[in-house]
């Protein structure tokens, strides 16, 4: 699982003006996303005891954890994710997410870039 967190990144200057923590460096995922389009951007919350069912789709997806802790499964890899973590989910990779607690939720920001030539899986 490609999981990155700002608190594990080195702070650097961007344009010699602002501090940044590169979770994904410029052009780093160009090959994986070239020819696609920004399919969607959402923020969602999974309530304690609920889950994002295991699924896949023809798009590169990213989850950024805003609040709570969750159990993220990408392919055969399972990890606990925390606020500040960015999870890169390759296209067509099976993935799911559930809060670690039955009483607490996990809240994420997510966006996806479609595979070239693919229609949105939300059509």
MILUMKE-293433 format. One record per residue: x, y, z of N, C-alpha, C in turn; residue in one letter. Coordinates in steps of 0.001 Angstrom, whole numbers. Example, Ala and Ser with C-alpha at 12.3 -4.5 7.8 and 13.67 -1.06 7.14 Angstrom:
{node {13190 -5690 7800} {12300 -4500 7800} {13200 -3300 7800} 'A'} {node {12850 -2250 7080} {13670 -1060 7140} {12900 30 7870} 'S'} 
END
This chain:
{node {855 -1176 0} {0 0 0} {896 1234 0} 'X'} {node {584 2165 -855} {1329 3420 -927} {653 4415 10} 'X'} {node {1178 4534 1226} {611 5394 2260} {1666 6427 2631} 'X'} {node {1306 7698 2560} {2236 8789 2857} {1598 9730 3865} 'X'} {node {2438 10358 4679} {1932 11280 5693} {2849 12489 5787} 'X'} {node {2252 13661 5911} {3035 14892 5998} {3991 14874 7179} 'X'} {node {3613 14234 8269} {4514 14241 9431} {5735 13336 9228} 'X'} {node {5765 12591 8112} {6946 11799 7776} {7685 12362 6559} 'X'} {node {7236 13522 6065} {7870 14177 4922} {8755 15322 5406} 'X'} {node {9817 15566 4669} {10691 16693 4967} {10034 17980 4471} 'X'} {node {10022 18994 5314} {9464 20292 4915} {10459 20972 3975} 'X'} {node {9932 21510 2868} {10762 22186 1884} {10091 23486 1461} 'X'} {node {10851 24357 840} {10300 25600 298} {9801 25351 -1118} 'X'} {node {8640 25915 -1445} {8120 25882 -2805} {8108 27304 -3331} 'X'} {node {8657 27498 -4500} {8756 28833 -5105} {9451 29815 -4167} 'X'} {node {10308 29263 -3311} {11094 30060 -2355} {10232 30920 -1441} 'X'} {node {8960 30530 -1258} {8077 31359 -435} {7351 30589 658} 'X'} {node {6799 29431 347} {5971 28730 1326} {6561 27374 1675} 'X'} {node {6274 26920 2871} {6681 25594 3296} {5693 24572 2765} 'X'} {node {6211 23486 2205} {5365 22405 1711} {5900 21071 2209} 'X'} {node {5008 20119 2289} {5344 18733 2583} {4846 17952 1373} 'X'} {node {5751 17538 493} {5357 16865 -742} {4858 15463 -435} 'X'} {node {3564 15247 -528} {3012 13902 -410} {3169 13166 -1741} 'X'} {node {3032 13904 -2819} {3326 13411 -4161} {4062 14534 -4870} 'X'} {node {5261 14241 -5311} {6075 15268 -5969} {5524 15592 -7363} 'X'} {node {5796 16815 -7851} {5342 17184 -9187} {5784 16137 -10225} 'X'} {node {4843 15742 -11074} {5061 14793 -12164} {5251 13343 -11705} 'X'} {node {5265 13085 -10409} {5543 11738 -9905} {4559 10691 -10437} 'X'} {node {3291 11037 -10540} {2289 10072 -11000} {1777 10385 -12403} 'X'} {node {2575 11111 -13154} {2147 11483 -14502} {1807 10254 -15338} 'X'} {node {2688 9265 -15351} {2455 8076 -16171} {1168 7359 -15760} 'X'} {node {909 7280 -14455} {-274 6570 -13956} {-1575 7308 -14246} 'X'} {node {-1506 8622 -14497} {-2728 9413 -14670} {-2839 10090 -16035} 'X'} {node {-1789 10032 -16841} {-1785 10734 -18129} {-2900 10229 -19044} 'X'} {node {-3608 11165 -19654} {-4698 10822 -20560} {-6037 10659 -19867} 'X'} {node {-6039 10666 -18543} {-7290 10577 -17788} {-7836 11965 -17508} 'X'} {node {-8819 12032 -16664} {-9391 13315 -16269} {-9771 13226 -14797} 'X'} {node {-9884 14378 -14145} {-10299 14402 -12752} {-11750 13963 -12704} 'X'} {node {-11983 12765 -12204} {-13324 12167 -12223} {-14208 12725 -11117} 'X'} {node {-13669 12852 -9922} {-14456 13409 -8827} {-13560 13808 -7661} 'X'} {node {-14126 14652 -6798} {-13520 15073 -5545} {-14634 15036 -4515} 'X'} {node {-14422 14329 -3412} {-15447 14249 -2375} {-14823 14317 -989} 'X'} {node {-15664 14554 -29} {-15338 14356 1374} {-16422 13422 1897} 'X'} {node {-16030 12417 2666} {-17018 11466 3171} {-16654 11019 4577} 'X'} {node {-17665 10499 5260} {-17473 9989 6615} {-18072 8588 6702} 'X'} {node {-17311 7675 7286} {-17785 6312 7518} {-18053 6201 9010} 'X'} {node {-19306 5985 9377} {-19699 5899 10785} {-19149 4631 11422} 'X'} {node {-18953 4693 12736} {-18531 3512 13475} {-19477 2362 13210} 'X'} {node {-18930 1185 12949} {-19750 23 12655} {-20110 -115 11182} 'X'} {node {-19837 912 10382} {-20130 867 8950} {-18812 672 8191} 'X'} {node {-18852 620 6872} {-17637 471 6093} {-17857 866 4647} 'X'} {node {-16758 1164 3969} {-16762 1281 2523} {-16486 -136 2035} 'X'} {node {-17490 -750 1401} {-17362 -2138 932} {-16168 -2290 -11} 'X'} {node {-15595 -3452 -55} {-14512 -3761 -972} {-14997 -3574 -2408} 'X'} {node {-14239 -2792 -3189} {-14628 -2496 -4568} {-13400 -2083 -5373} 'X'} {node {-13556 -1969 -6664} {-12499 -1453 -7532} {-13156 -692 -8679} 'X'} {node {-12361 113 -9379} {-12866 885 -10508} {-11698 1330 -11380} 'X'} {node {-11974 1676 -12640} {-10905 2064 -13556} {-10481 3519 -13384} 'X'} {node {-9934 3817 -12212} {-9413 5153 -11928} {-8395 5055 -10804} 'X'} {node {-7419 5956 -10832} {-6463 6096 -9745} {-7163 6932 -8681} 'X'} {node {-7174 6452 -7444} {-7907 7138 -6385} {-6968 7458 -5224} 'X'} {node {-7301 8526 -4519} {-6537 8943 -3351} {-7502 9203 -2203} 'X'} {node {-7192 8666 -1026} {-7920 8985 202} {-6960 9770 1086} 'X'} {node {-7417 10896 1622} {-6663 11671 2603} {-7483 11664 3888} 'X'} {node {-6922 11124 4956} {-7655 10977 6213} {-7660 12311 6959} 'X'} {node {-8875 12812 7228} {-9052 14077 7943} {-9249 13873 9442} 'X'} {node {-10050 12865 9816} {-10388 12611 11226} {-10548 11120 11447} 'X'} {node {-10251 10707 12653} {-10480 9325 13050} {-9391 8387 12570} 'X'} {node {-9569 7129 12935} {-8644 6078 12494} {-9446 5026 11753} 'X'} {node {-8810 4447 10741} {-9512 3440 9965} {-8619 2269 9606} 'X'} {node {-9258 1173 9217} {-8555 11 8665} {-8706 79 7158} 'X'} {node {-7616 366 6476} {-7616 480 5019} {-7033 -795 4446} 'X'} {node {-7737 -1364 3483} {-7244 -2545 2778} {-7122 -2170 1309} 'X'} {node {-5924 -2355 762} {-5672 -2142 -662} {-5006 -3413 -1166} 'X'} {node {-5708 -4134 -2020} {-5204 -5436 -2459} {-5119 -6365 -1264} 'X'} {node {-3950 -6932 -1020} {-3730 -7835 111} {-3105 -7130 1310} 'X'} {node {-2914 -5818 1217} {-2235 -5048 2267} {-3267 -4349 3155} 'X'} {node {-3184 -4553 4461} {-4090 -3911 5416} {-3276 -3102 6415} 'X'} {node {-3695 -1849 6639} {-2997 -975 7598} {-3999 -86 8317} 'X'} {node {-3590 372 9489} {-4352 1391 10192} {-3924 2740 9631} 'X'} {node {-4914 3576 9302} {-4629 4905 8769} {-5089 5953 9776} 'X'} {node {-4392 7097 9755} {-4573 8163 10744} {-4751 9505 10038} 'X'} {node {-5239 10536 10747} {-5334 11861 10149} {-3968 12298 9605} 'X'} {node {-4003 12847 8399} {-2771 13272 7733} {-2207 12240 6776} 'X'} {node {-2754 11029 6765} {-2283 9993 5841} {-2940 10156 4472} 'X'} {node {-2139 9975 3429} {-2621 9957 2056} {-2397 8558 1516} 'X'} {node {-3464 7932 1027} {-3383 6584 486} {-3603 6664 -1012} 'X'} {node {-2628 6170 -1772} {-2726 6101 -3230} {-3237 4711 -3594} 'X'} {node {-4347 4660 -4307} {-4964 3391 -4705} {-4856 3278 -6227} 'X'} {node {-4028 2367 -6718} {-3885 2223 -8166} {-5207 1813 -8834} 'X'} {node {-5298 2096 -10110} {-6480 1751 -10889} {-6781 257 -10813} 'X'} {node {-8078 -51 -10707} {-8587 -1431 -10672} {-8098 -2255 -9477} 'X'} {node {-7562 -1615 -8454} {-7111 -2308 -7246} {-8278 -2373 -6254} 'X'} {node {-8577 -3541 -5756} {-9646 -3709 -4772} {-9242 -3006 -3478} 'X'} {node {-10197 -2249 -2883} {-9906 -1522 -1645} {-11172 -1357 -811} 'X'} {node {-10966 -1154 497} {-12073 -932 1433} {-11552 -119 2608} 'X'} {node {-12485 413 3395} {-12135 1215 4567} {-13211 1037 5630} 'X'} {node {-12784 866 6879} {-13710 780 8008} {-13079 1473 9212} 'X'} {node {-13875 2146 10032} {-13339 2711 11268} {-12768 1591 12146} 'X'} {node {-11752 1914 12937} {-11173 897 13824} {-12069 619 15013} 'X'} {node {-13003 1513 15275} {-13899 1381 16417} {-15344 1331 15940} 'X'} {node {-16145 566 16634} {-17566 503 16320} {-18322 1750 16718} 'X'} {node {-17696 2623 17505} {-18387 3824 17967} {-17812 5118 17393} 'X'} {node {-16641 5059 16772} {-16020 6261 16208} {-16006 6192 14689} 'X'} {node {-16059 7341 14050} {-16072 7393 12589} {-14679 7728 12049} 'X'} {node {-14541 7595 10745} {-13350 8045 10034} {-13833 8924 8881} 'X'} {node {-13182 10083 8723} {-13600 11052 7704} {-12440 11274 6740} 'X'} {node {-12748 11262 5440} {-11712 11376 4415} {-12096 12368 3328} 'X'} {node {-11091 12891 2703} {-11191 13653 1465} {-10687 12699 395} 'X'} {node {-11357 12623 -744} {-10922 11704 -1790} {-11085 12331 -3162} 'X'} {node {-10222 11917 -4060} {-10365 12300 -5462} {-9849 11179 -6343} 'X'} {node {-10316 11168 -7579} {-9937 10107 -8512} {-9666 10693 -9882} 'X'} {node {-8695 10084 -10560} {-8377 10412 -11947} {-8688 9168 -12768} 'X'} {node {-9580 9320 -13746} {-10021 8175 -14549} {-8881 7619 -15389} 'X'} {node {-9007 6367 -15771} {-8099 5788 -16752} {-8433 6385 -18116} 'X'} {node {-7442 6505 -19009} {-7702 7052 -20346} {-8819 6276 -21057} 'X'} {node {-9756 7015 -21636} {-10834 6409 -22408} {-11964 5812 -21598} 'X'} {node {-11883 5848 -20291} {-12932 5279 -19449} {-13959 6327 -19067} 'X'} {node {-15221 5943 -19090} {-16281 6798 -18560} {-16283 6693 -17040} 'X'} {node {-16869 7655 -16398} {-16987 7630 -14951} {-17753 6390 -14504} 'X'} {node {-17300 5771 -13442} {-18019 4611 -12914} {-19267 5034 -12125} 'X'} {node {-19531 6337 -12081} {-20740 6838 -11432} {-21833 7169 -12445} 'X'} {node {-21640 6868 -13708} {-22672 7132 -14723} {-23773 6133 -14622} 'X'} 
END
